[in-house]
Amino acid sequence: MQPNNSVDSVICETQRLILRKFEESDAPAIYRFRSDPEVMRFSIHGPATKEGVQEYLRSCASRYGRDGLGQWAVILKSDGSCIGECGICVQEVDGSKEYEIGNRLRRDCWGRGFATEATQACRDYGFQTANLSRLVSIIEPENIASIRVAEKMGMKPEKHASFHGIATVIYSISKVPSVQS
């Protein structure tokens, strides 16, 4: 994957964050949070190796090309550092195609509102730019922090589901149709 420093790599911005496509140069930052067992506690893959991060970057590039969506780098505007990932990925849940918002941040960035800020930006991007009609988050019942973020995004628990053999709750939100006058 070639570095992509162009404006085309920026997906959206918030007051404090830039969400952009991952670049090869993000590998050390990705490894920092994806190798942390606590950050990866609710991941189907577990903590990453350096080789796993390279595979992850290839997977992200593939999703960008195939789906036009994927996990994006969360960049702090204040210092330009990559503090995590947030994005929209196509998932299969109970035999149906769903668009899932997911996020993962470095532990030292927890509790500062970054996850909520990034996921709300992804929600708005999904509804306004990607023209999706529905978004979900697939959350293990013990993952209280992710449940709070989903609720702040306006998501509601919809159903219980097994995702890769793990008991989860599907939180969802649908786009409110605009009123034509």
HELIX and SHEET records of a PDB file:
HELIX    1   1 VAL A    7  SER A    9  5                                   3    
HELIX    2   2 GLU A   24  ASP A   26  5                                   3    
HELIX    3   3 ALA A   27  ARG A   34  1                                   8    
HELIX    4   4 LYS A   50  ASP A   67  1                                  18    
HELIX    5   5 ARG A  107  CYS A  109  5                                   3    
HELIX    6   6 PHE A  114  ASP A  124  1                                  11    
HELIX    7   7 TYR A  125  THR A  129  3                                   5    
HELIX    8   8 ILE A  144  LYS A  152  1                                   9    
SHEET    1   A 5 VAL A  10  GLU A  13  0                                        
SHEET    2   A 5 LEU A  17  ARG A  20 -1                                        
SHEET    3   A 5 GLY A  70  LEU A  76 -1                                        
SHEET    4   A 5 CYS A  82  VAL A  93 -1                                        
SHEET    5   A 5 SER A  96  LEU A 105 -1                                        
SHEET    1   B 3 ARG A 134  ILE A 139  0                                        
SHEET    2   B 3 ILE A 166  SER A 174 -1                                        
SHEET    3   B 3 LYS A 156  PHE A 163 -1                                        
END                                                                             
